[in-house]
């Protein structure tokens, strides 16, 4: 039996020039942080994860030493306890699955029971661009084979946001499915604006339904269960959310109260591959769509692709795409090879054991830092 002997956590930050003006953050980002978790076993194997910063985990990691790294249920239960007392520790769960795949000489999607590691991708834009530039982004995405594009709301006026959707639909027709992220589910620490109320969310959803938008994402605060359920009763458009929801009981509420059509938890932030594999099955059994949020680096993207391909599949999965401010080279600076979408819009997790990537150790050494946050 393999035994965990050591856990290493390092932080890295890539300087961004030009800065990345994320639509959900009023301050353009000049650095992109990444946390790397390496879990070692007694035979010299190493599993790697990345994602949330894992604040406070150092106080608890001793409990994981000597454990079987393939005992995912036990270790995930321990991680859930750690999360209650400290920050999100789920990159370790990802690293454990990477290690398990290497030990078993199988890709993670196969360990999870999947028959293929391929999923269609949707391009996820992140910058508030003027109408003409957003149409150009949409054309470029379609030309690259993406079947769908997500547009971010949050411009100074709602009419400006809606004008973007209408212009993209007019220019591209049915060539692209469109999604819209309203970014009302959570806020950056310094952003104290209240989220939309139900009537405003309804008006937006009705306008988006008229443009045949595939889903409206986070139109209400993440805890407004009654509002989300009522919104689904009022409008036929799919309602998506759950990307930053933390605990299993919260997802149970979202399911039981019929709040969402589309569930979007990210395994590097929420419940890990272990917890979300079970949730994916429950979501699918309820007739809902499971497709993770993936706005992070290539390690997290691959982890979510393995998770989804290995369990219930998805119509498409999120892939950050918004050059020149957000490129695969920036997103995947930790890796020796960037994670790319093929010309038909598919992303393939591949057949290599584990999650199937290699770290660029020279870049990691050059970018190592004590900081673990955006700036």
Residue pairs with C-beta under 8 A, 6 or more apart in sequence:
1 68
2 41
2 42
2 43
2 45
2 68
2 69
2 70
2 99
2 103
3 41
3 42
3 66
3 67
3 68
3 69
4 39
4 40
4 41
4 64
4 65
4 66
4 67
4 68
4 69
5 40
5 41
5 42
5 65
6 39
6 40
6 65
7 37
7 38
7 39
7 40
7 61
7 64
7 65
7 92
8 36
8 37
8 38
8 40
9 35
9 36
9 37
9 38
9 54
9 57
9 58
10 35
10 36
10 364
10 368
11 33
11 34
11 35
11 36
11 53
11 368
11 369
11 370
11 371
11 372
12 33
12 34
12 35
12 36
12 334
12 364
12 367
12 368
12 369
13 31
13 32
13 33
13 34
13 367
13 369
13 371
13 375
14 31
14 32
14 34
14 330
14 333
14 367
15 30
15 31
16 29
16 30
16 31
16 32
16 325
16 330
17 30
18 324
18 325
19 28
19 29
19 30
19 325
20 28
20 29
20 32
20 126
20 127
20 325
20 326
20 330
21 28
21 29
21 127
21 128
21 325
22 28
22 29
22 126
22 127
23 126
23 127
23 128
23 152
23 153
23 154
23 183
24 152
24 154
24 183
24 188
25 188
25 374
26 188
26 191
29 374
29 375
30 375
31 371
31 374
31 375
32 297
32 330
32 331
32 333
32 374
33 53
33 369
33 371
33 372
33 373
33 374
34 50
34 297
34 333
34 334
34 367
35 50
35 51
35 52
35 53
35 54
35 91
35 372
36 48
36 49
36 50
36 299
36 334
36 359
36 364
37 48
37 49
37 50
37 54
37 91
37 92
37 94
37 95
38 46
38 47
38 48
38 95
39 46
39 47
39 48
39 49
39 64
39 69
39 92
39 95
39 96
39 99
40 46
41 69
41 99
41 103
45 99
45 102
45 103
46 99
46 102
47 69
47 95
47 96
47 97
47 98
47 99
47 100
47 102
47 354
48 95
48 98
48 299
48 355
48 357
48 359
49 90
49 91
49 92
49 93
49 94
49 95
49 96
49 98
49 268
49 299
49 303
50 91
50 94
50 268
50 296
50 297
50 299
50 300
50 334
51 88
51 90
51 91
51 94
51 266
51 267
51 268
51 269
51 296
51 299
51 300
51 303
52 87
52 88
52 89
52 90
52 91
52 268
52 269
53 87
53 88
53 372
53 373
54 87
54 88
54 89
54 91
54 92
55 86
55 87
55 372
56 82
56 85
56 86
56 87
57 82
57 86
57 87
57 89
57 92
59 86
60 82
60 85
60 86
60 89
63 78
64 75
64 78
64 92
67 74
67 75
69 75
69 96
69 99
69 100
69 103
70 96
70 100
70 103
72 93
72 96
72 97
72 100
72 273
72 274
73 274
75 92
75 93
75 96
75 274
76 93
76 271
76 272
76 274
76 275
79 89
79 90
79 92
79 93
79 272
80 247
80 248
80 271
80 275
82 89
83 89
83 90
83 246
83 247
88 246
88 269
88 270
90 267
90 268
90 269
90 270
90 271
90 272
91 268
92 272
93 267
93 271
93 272
93 273
93 274
93 275
94 267
94 268
94 272
94 273
94 299
94 300
94 303
94 355
97 108
97 111
97 272
97 273
97 274
97 303
97 306
97 354
97 355
98 108
98 354
98 355
99 354
100 108
100 111
100 354
101 107
101 108
101 111
101 353
101 354
101 355
102 353
102 354
104 111
104 353
105 353
106 353
107 117
107 306
107 349
107 350
107 351
107 352
107 353
107 354
107 355
107 356
108 273
108 303
108 306
108 307
108 310
108 349
108 354
108 355
109 116
109 117
109 305
109 306
109 307
109 309
109 310
109 349
110 117
110 310
111 310
112 273
112 277
112 306
112 307
112 310
112 311
113 310
113 311
114 309
114 310
114 311
114 313
116 309
117 305
117 306
117 309
117 310
117 348
117 349
117 350
117 351
118 309
118 346
118 347
118 348
118 349
119 305
119 308
119 309
119 313
119 314
119 316
119 317
119 346
119 347
120 147
120 148
120 314
120 315
120 316
120 317
120 345
120 346
120 347
121 146
121 147
121 316
121 317
121 318
121 319
121 341
121 345
121 346
121 347
122 146
122 147
122 148
122 149
122 150
122 177
122 179
122 316
122 317
122 318
122 319
123 137
123 141
123 144
123 146
123 148
123 149
123 150
123 319
123 321
124 149
124 150
124 294
124 295
124 318
124 319
124 320
124 321
124 322
125 134
125 137
125 149
125 150
125 151
125 152
125 321
125 322
126 152
126 295
126 320
126 322
126 325
126 326
127 152
127 322
127 325
127 326
128 152
128 154
128 155
129 137
129 164
131 163
131 164
131 167
132 167
134 151
134 164
134 167
134 168
135 167
135 168
135 171
135 172
137 149
137 322
138 149
138 168
138 171
138 172
138 176
139 171
139 172
141 149
141 176
141 321
142 149
142 172
142 175
142 176
144 341
144 343
144 345
145 341
145 342
145 343
145 344
145 345
145 346
146 176
146 319
146 321
146 341
146 345
147 176
147 177
147 316
147 345
148 176
148 177
148 178
148 179
148 214
148 316
149 168
149 176
149 177
149 178
149 179
150 178
150 179
150 180
150 181
150 217
150 318
151 161
151 164
151 165
151 168
151 178
151 179
151 180
151 181
152 180
152 181
152 183
153 161
153 180
153 181
153 182
153 183
153 204
154 161
154 182
154 183
155 161
155 164
158 204
161 180
162 204
162 207
162 208
165 178
165 180
165 208
165 211
165 213
166 211
168 176
168 178
169 178
169 211
169 212
174 212
177 214
177 316
178 211
178 212
178 213
178 214
179 213
179 214
179 215
179 216
179 217
179 240
180 208
180 213
180 215
180 216
180 217
181 217
181 218
182 196
182 201
182 204
182 216
182 217
182 218
182 219
183 218
184 195
184 196
184 201
184 218
184 219
184 220
184 221
185 195
185 218
185 220
185 221
185 222
185 241
185 243
185 244
186 218
186 221
186 222
186 244
187 193
187 195
195 220
195 221
195 224
196 204
196 219
196 220
197 227
198 220
198 224
198 227
198 230
198 231
201 216
201 219
201 220
201 227
201 231
202 231
202 234
202 235
204 216
204 219
205 216
205 219
205 231
205 234
205 235
205 237
205 239
206 235
208 216
208 237
209 235
209 236
209 237
213 237
214 238
215 237
215 238
215 239
215 240
215 261
215 262
216 237
216 238
216 239
216 240
217 240
217 241
217 262
217 264
218 240
218 241
218 243
219 231
219 239
220 227
220 228
220 231
220 241
221 227
222 241
222 242
222 244
222 245
225 253
225 254
225 257
225 259
226 257
228 239
228 241
228 254
228 257
228 259
228 260
229 257
229 258
229 259
231 239
232 239
232 258
232 259
232 260
232 261
238 261
238 262
238 289
239 259
239 260
239 261
239 262
240 260
240 261
240 262
240 263
240 264
241 254
241 259
241 260
241 262
241 263
241 264
242 251
242 254
242 260
242 263
242 264
242 265
243 264
243 265
243 266
243 269
243 292
243 293
244 266
244 269
244 270
244 293
245 251
245 254
245 265
245 270
246 270
248 271
248 275
248 279
251 263
251 265
251 279
253 259
254 260
254 263
255 282
255 283
255 286
255 288
260 288
261 288
261 289
262 288
262 289
262 290
262 291
263 279
263 283
263 288
263 289
263 290
263 291
264 291
264 292
264 293
264 318
265 271
265 276
265 279
265 292
265 293
266 292
266 293
266 294
266 295
266 296
266 300
266 304
267 273
267 275
267 276
267 292
267 300
267 303
267 304
267 307
268 296
268 299
268 300
268 303
268 304
269 293
270 276
271 279
273 303
273 306
273 307
276 292
276 307
277 307
277 310
277 311
279 290
280 290
280 307
280 308
280 311
280 312
281 311
281 312
283 289
283 290
283 312
284 290
284 311
284 312
289 314
289 315
290 308
290 311
290 312
290 314
291 308
291 314
291 315
291 316
291 317
291 318
292 304
292 307
292 308
292 317
292 318
293 318
294 300
294 301
294 304
294 317
294 318
294 319
294 320
295 318
295 320
296 331
297 331
297 332
297 333
297 334
297 335
298 328
298 331
298 332
298 334
298 335
298 338
298 339
298 357
299 334
299 335
299 355
299 357
301 319
301 320
301 331
301 339
301 347
302 339
302 349
302 355
302 356
302 357
303 355
304 317
305 317
305 347
305 349
306 349
306 355
308 314
308 317
309 349
316 345
317 347
319 341
319 347
320 326
320 331
328 338
328 339
328 340
329 338
331 338
331 339
332 338
332 339
333 360
333 363
333 367
334 359
334 360
334 363
334 364
335 357
335 358
335 359
335 360
336 357
336 358
336 359
336 360
337 357
337 358
339 347
339 357
340 347
341 347
342 348
349 355
349 356
350 356
